[in-house]
């Protein structure tokens, strides 16, 4: 079985990534936290020994992606008019390289584990589609064996119940599907605080790149709050 992973991401450029965190973090910190997400995702994906493709946007003039992932993976800029079309085009491209299946994952999921990906590939051996749900009613992972545009149609990305809308599109197309493990993506200040608390509870390793950076950010934030109250 030839199986592939697509890491689907924005280039972590200050002011252009994780913008919803800018009420809590600086633009540079938003870019840095994103870089650490990607470092941890790289480590997790490499353990599966599958083909890995990096699909990114916008143009990476400063080779930021290669500074994070190195030169051994395959890189391609995202193409399409909206998120659904971009994801479909990425999957179509990779499956066109004679892979039996592929999964596409987002880049703001530092909770991602090897087992989440293994389960997704296992599902695809029996089902047409696999989705990885997030707690905010979206999904962090979508995978398939054949390029299926219907999965991305009639879905309003960015708000509403993206997961349920996607499942409805799958069912309307008479395709089979299943879900891999649920995950938390980090989009808001509350998500960063939640991740920090999970580190303190020892539910997340302190050795992860994201863990080390979030500990640093939270401690700096707490010191600054204390300074302002003195």
Secondary structure, DSSP 4 states (H G I P E B T S, - for coil): --EEEEEEEE---TTTSSGGGTTTS-HHHHHHHHHHHHHHHHHHHHTTT-EEEEEEES--TT-HHHHHH-SSSEEEE--SSSHHHHHHHHHHHHHTTT-SEEEEE-S--TT--HHHHHHHHHHHTT-SEEEEEETTS-EEEEEESS--GGGGSS--TTSS-HHHHHHHHHHHTT--EEEEEEE----SHHHHHHHHHHHHTTSS-TTSHHHHHHHHHHHHHHHHHHHHH-
